[in-house]
Amino acid sequence: MEVTRADLSKETLDKPTGNTSRPDSRGRGESGVIHDIGYRHFTGERLGRGYITRSLYVSSLRGVFGLGRSGKSKLLPLLLSAAMLLPALVIVAIISITNLTEQPLAYSQYAVALQGIVAIFVAAQSPQLVSHDLRFRTITLYFARPLERVDYVFAKYAALASALLLLIGVPLLVLYLGGMLAGLPFGRQTAEFGGGLIGAVILSLLLAGLGLVFAALTPRRGFAVAIVIVVLLVSYGAVNIVSAVAYEEGNLELAGWIYLFSPVTLYDGAQTFLLNTPSGLIQQPPGTLGGIVFCLFAVFCVIGAFGILLTRYRRMAAA
Amino acid sequence: MGVVPEVRPPDSPIVDDVAVIETDRLTKRFPSVTALDDLTIDVGTGVTGLVGSNGAGKSTLIKILLGLQPATSGGARVLGMDVTTHGSQIRGRVGYMPEHDCLPPDVTATEHVVHMARISGLAPTSARERAADTLRHVGLYEERYRPIGGYSTGMKQRVKLAQALAHDPQLVLLDEPTNGLDPAGRDDMLDLISRIGSDFGISVLVTSHLLGELERVSDHVVVLDGGRLLRSQATREFTRKTQVLSVEVTDTDDRRGDEVLAAALAADGLVIRHDGRLLHIDIADDETYDLIRDRVVGLGLGLVRLQQQRHHMAELFRPDGGEPDGGDQG
């Protein structure tokens, strides 16, 4: 408190000399020592929506991995990223000491095989992105600035989707580069890797939407984590069980359609139809119609999630 | 390098002739309550106090001025821009300090203010410079490198103020900035607000439910009651009526202390009212405090209480326009 007062009186005394870092327009200020330059107005450029949205996107993306936050919040994303990467490294090691001519685990199936880790990542890190702003009411400060609600939702959505794409894409890149070094056929590998990446984009968009919608429902982080975990893991388990039973019973239609109702199987069905990648599903969505429905439903989910978030924040900002 | 240093003398604020805030028959109805009722006010440069009890419509007015809530009817302009069509531009040139907590606990004050400056459109380098500047101006030094979670209420209020100033706004809207502060912190915050209006050349709209604290720093006071305009006038007119000290003294062995003191002070030309054992004394000037102290000592009395009165809104409802009396809290 004393410091403030001292600072205050000093500034008052020094004010007439003005700022000495440039010639004083009133012709008084060429003294050599800056005691206190007082309040300076900002006369630089004020950047627009694009820059503002990008700033929020970058800080949010860093936030997903705990960068710029406490050491504790870096731990989980780091562990999960390592867990995603480890199998890729093991596979590369296996390829390089054996004579395999193709990847033992298809690019398109990597995220499916490790969907548990991806699910935990989404569940743990989406609340980090949105519940945090709601819980501490920082959201008020955002909306009192030239940041539109749609920009906020877009930045957060893009940040989580990008984080997931990194989480899934980096191991794929490791697989690809490792495969190249081990002398796997270039053309085919590149095509499959490309397909795997496109699939990863689809999955990232789907999971980011789902994670954010549930996380934005509640300012309570633990609650949000639990809901997202349940929705992802339970739906995945349930869908697979129903499909397996239906398959055994000979109901192939149901066995294929039921995959619509879990994000990871929806992704698998859509990418198999779109990119003709190897599939992990027991039964594919029935025919061309099934494939189209899976793709459209995936698009619908992403747009729907964005819409729900927008509605949610429209209410928030007015409150 | 976005910041071009510039010192503007306090007597030349950015906006000279444009009214900073104008509302025209502004009305906001919620399903169960009318928050603002046919409100027409005109706020100029400098510090303006917006006074009203809880629920008088202060926060609703701020939300409408920021373009975050639509008005039910009527209109408002901020810095000459219409709130319904130019919300984003207004928010680019206005700073807002909310009443409630709004700071993330796990980042440092510097990181938070830099981030908020960028969200207001300042390039990274400018944002860092502005954050350092504003944090220094609000009186946060080494603490600004520590996570906000460990701050006292007073420090948090300073960070909230700093983020509102980070982008060098032309107008700041401060919602109950003294809430939760102890008397010393309250004084510091009021000093800061006064400096923002005079030294920084930034217009201020500051709300409070206490008229007493706003009249100290405001050039103009607007009083709301139940969403309606009760009064809008220059502070001087309020001040004349409300600068009052409450004094309580011990008795001597043979005489009542308050009577002796009242007689002595009346001889000095001060205006005094009795309220039981309390004396309410109009403050003539800064000398009044010393005079009272010297008289108390001179008469051999013990000083139990010497307190500046804060007047509640209730006084303004009285037909005589707020003459203080002893019934109100001190």
HADDOCK unambig.tbl for C-alpha pairs under 7 A between the chains (distance, minus, plus):
assign (segid A and resid 4 and name CA) (segid B and resid 139 and name CA) 5.34 0.50 0.50
assign (segid A and resid 18 and name CA) (segid B and resid 7 and name CA) 6.11 0.50 0.50
assign (segid A and resid 19 and name CA) (segid B and resid 6 and name CA) 6.96 0.50 0.50
assign (segid A and resid 19 and name CA) (segid B and resid 7 and name CA) 6.41 0.50 0.50
assign (segid A and resid 39 and name CA) (segid B and resid 7 and name CA) 6.78 0.50 0.50
assign (segid A and resid 39 and name CA) (segid B and resid 200 and name CA) 5.72 0.50 0.50
assign (segid A and resid 40 and name CA) (segid B and resid 5 and name CA) 5.55 0.50 0.50
assign (segid A and resid 40 and name CA) (segid B and resid 6 and name CA) 5.33 0.50 0.50
assign (segid A and resid 40 and name CA) (segid B and resid 7 and name CA) 5.59 0.50 0.50
assign (segid A and resid 41 and name CA) (segid B and resid 5 and name CA) 6.61 0.50 0.50
assign (segid A and resid 41 and name CA) (segid B and resid 6 and name CA) 5.82 0.50 0.50
assign (segid A and resid 41 and name CA) (segid B and resid 7 and name CA) 6.95 0.50 0.50
assign (segid A and resid 41 and name CA) (segid B and resid 168 and name CA) 6.16 0.50 0.50
assign (segid A and resid 42 and name CA) (segid B and resid 3 and name CA) 5.43 0.50 0.50
assign (segid A and resid 42 and name CA) (segid B and resid 4 and name CA) 6.52 0.50 0.50
assign (segid A and resid 42 and name CA) (segid B and resid 168 and name CA) 5.85 0.50 0.50
assign (segid A and resid 43 and name CA) (segid B and resid 3 and name CA) 5.99 0.50 0.50
assign (segid A and resid 43 and name CA) (segid B and resid 4 and name CA) 5.76 0.50 0.50
assign (segid A and resid 44 and name CA) (segid B and resid 2 and name CA) 4.22 0.50 0.50
assign (segid A and resid 44 and name CA) (segid B and resid 3 and name CA) 5.21 0.50 0.50
assign (segid A and resid 44 and name CA) (segid B and resid 4 and name CA) 6.48 0.50 0.50
assign (segid A and resid 45 and name CA) (segid B and resid 2 and name CA) 6.30 0.50 0.50
assign (segid A and resid 46 and name CA) (segid B and resid 121 and name CA) 5.02 0.50 0.50
assign (segid A and resid 46 and name CA) (segid B and resid 122 and name CA) 5.51 0.50 0.50
assign (segid A and resid 47 and name CA) (segid B and resid 121 and name CA) 4.46 0.50 0.50
assign (segid A and resid 47 and name CA) (segid B and resid 122 and name CA) 6.18 0.50 0.50
assign (segid A and resid 48 and name CA) (segid B and resid 121 and name CA) 5.99 0.50 0.50
assign (segid A and resid 51 and name CA) (segid B and resid 121 and name CA) 6.82 0.50 0.50
assign (segid A and resid 52 and name CA) (segid B and resid 118 and name CA) 6.52 0.50 0.50
assign (segid A and resid 52 and name CA) (segid B and resid 119 and name CA) 5.03 0.50 0.50
assign (segid A and resid 52 and name CA) (segid B and resid 120 and name CA) 6.93 0.50 0.50
assign (segid A and resid 52 and name CA) (segid B and resid 121 and name CA) 5.64 0.50 0.50
assign (segid A and resid 55 and name CA) (segid B and resid 118 and name CA) 6.70 0.50 0.50
assign (segid A and resid 55 and name CA) (segid B and resid 119 and name CA) 6.80 0.50 0.50
assign (segid A and resid 56 and name CA) (segid B and resid 119 and name CA) 6.99 0.50 0.50
assign (segid A and resid 69 and name CA) (segid B and resid 106 and name CA) 6.54 0.50 0.50
assign (segid A and resid 69 and name CA) (segid B and resid 107 and name CA) 6.27 0.50 0.50
assign (segid A and resid 70 and name CA) (segid B and resid 106 and name CA) 6.69 0.50 0.50
assign (segid A and resid 136 and name CA) (segid B and resid 101 and name CA) 6.91 0.50 0.50
assign (segid A and resid 136 and name CA) (segid B and resid 102 and name CA) 5.38 0.50 0.50
assign (segid A and resid 136 and name CA) (segid B and resid 103 and name CA) 6.04 0.50 0.50
assign (segid A and resid 136 and name CA) (segid B and resid 104 and name CA) 5.70 0.50 0.50
assign (segid A and resid 137 and name CA) (segid B and resid 101 and name CA) 6.82 0.50 0.50
assign (segid A and resid 137 and name CA) (segid B and resid 102 and name CA) 4.63 0.50 0.50
assign (segid A and resid 138 and name CA) (segid B and resid 102 and name CA) 4.57 0.50 0.50
assign (segid A and resid 138 and name CA) (segid B and resid 103 and name CA) 5.78 0.50 0.50
assign (segid A and resid 138 and name CA) (segid B and resid 104 and name CA) 6.69 0.50 0.50
assign (segid A and resid 144 and name CA) (segid B and resid 66 and name CA) 6.66 0.50 0.50
assign (segid A and resid 144 and name CA) (segid B and resid 91 and name CA) 5.90 0.50 0.50
assign (segid A and resid 144 and name CA) (segid B and resid 96 and name CA) 6.55 0.50 0.50
assign (segid A and resid 145 and name CA) (segid B and resid 91 and name CA) 4.86 0.50 0.50
assign (segid A and resid 145 and name CA) (segid B and resid 92 and name CA) 5.87 0.50 0.50
assign (segid A and resid 145 and name CA) (segid B and resid 119 and name CA) 6.85 0.50 0.50
assign (segid A and resid 145 and name CA) (segid B and resid 120 and name CA) 5.73 0.50 0.50
assign (segid A and resid 146 and name CA) (segid B and resid 88 and name CA) 4.72 0.50 0.50
assign (segid A and resid 146 and name CA) (segid B and resid 89 and name CA) 6.71 0.50 0.50
assign (segid A and resid 146 and name CA) (segid B and resid 91 and name CA) 5.29 0.50 0.50
assign (segid A and resid 146 and name CA) (segid B and resid 92 and name CA) 5.20 0.50 0.50
assign (segid A and resid 146 and name CA) (segid B and resid 120 and name CA) 6.09 0.50 0.50
assign (segid A and resid 147 and name CA) (segid B and resid 119 and name CA) 6.94 0.50 0.50
assign (segid A and resid 317 and name CA) (segid B and resid 68 and name CA) 6.46 0.50 0.50
assign (segid A and resid 318 and name CA) (segid B and resid 68 and name CA) 5.65 0.50 0.50
assign (segid A and resid 318 and name CA) (segid B and resid 69 and name CA) 5.36 0.50 0.50
